[in-house]
Amino acid sequence: MSIEQITASLVVLLLLAYVAEPISRIVRLPYCSVLVIVGFIASEVAVMSGLDTGIRAENFHDLIFYVFIPVLVFESAYRIDKRLLADNIGSIIFLAVIGLFLTASLAAVGLFFGIAHPTGFPFIAAMLTGAILAATDPVAVVSRLREIGAPERLTVLLEGESLFNDATAIVLFSLFVSMALSLDSAVTPSQVITEFLRIFLGGLATGAVVGLAAGLSGRIVKGQIMNGMLSLIVAYGAYLLADGPLEVSGVMATLSAAIVMSLLRVDKPLGDADKKHDYMWDVIAHIANATVFIIMGVTVTLSMFEERWLAMLIAIVAVLVARAVSVYGSLSLLGLMQSRPVDLRSQTVMVWGGLRGAVALALALSIPVSLDYWWTIQSIAFGVVLFALFIQAPTIRWLVDRLDIRGRG
């Protein structure tokens, strides 16, 4: 595409995101859900008109992981309530690591035996799908929970879990892809754990160093514009450094860099410069989020629902059951060792609010087409994500009302 076409596409995406907001209020659907609908309709109109959107399934992964994920992770980690994060870090890490492994395993078993086609959908395909669908992306739910006055602890648990478990899911997915391509299933659990720790902790350490350097620099170089530039450099620089030459988790690097950098920000009431800095990230994150969901709509095709609807239904049930077992089991077990465990009502909201979104789709769309079952996995991922956006997200308010958890800690 030429630079003129790229610019025009960006303008159209921003216009669609702008138009979707009043529509979401009129039809009373979550903003993210309306963005997917708008993206799908716009792409269909473009195709019928003979226009080329320039968006392909094969470049969706790069768009998500190298353009949008760094700013989305940085903004969430930079702005998250650090006190609540520290208070609940045990629950968050437990859910993001142990809970994710459990969700991926149970979902894989459910999919394998549910589809019951070992030739067309072998167990390695089920494991790949389980790793993809274990990554949560509760953007639509977290914004909804804040609107309706749900406890801040609940939103921090959902948001924190999502931040940390993306790295876990990406590591698992990468290992399973290597196994599928090499047809080598002789990978031991100790090898998986060792590789996971290297990538996860390596990204954490890389981000901490970058965040420390940036935080100290921010105290020396004054000015809201310069510090705004610095935060953008950190968001992308930490990610690219970790994901590129160091070959560790870029997601974890950006996350830890954002947390360290925000902790080093001078502790004082927000002045005009800080407010403008936060407003800048509000706008950037909103644009990134909106664009991701519009692109989801653009990449949806009707054929996948016609050909793989049964596999989608099996996956939805498997994921919901796996999520329930993971959340209730993990938090109940952890609660035995906590003075203030997560109550059952909040756990129920977390089960229903653990949506699948941009990361799941990006992983699904990066599956090598040399694998015979790539189309099935992609279709399943789309089905589960759309179920999350159009069934789970819109009903979260009803669930919170039924459980009466507003204002609970």
GIGI-V240276 format. One record per helix or strand of 3 or more residues. SS is the DSSP state (hx for helix, st for strand). FROM is the first residue (numbers start at 0). LEN is the number of residues. If there is no record, write none. Layout:
# GIGI-V240276
<<SS	FROM	LEN> <SS	FROM	LEN>>
This chain:
# GIGI-V240276
<<hx	2	25> <hx	30	18> <hx	56	23> <hx	81	6> <hx	88	27> <hx	122	11> <hx	138	9> <hx	151	31> <hx	188	32> <hx	223	20> <hx	249	14> <hx	271	28> <hx	301	34> <hx	343	10> <hx	357	7> <hx	373	19> <hx	395	8>>
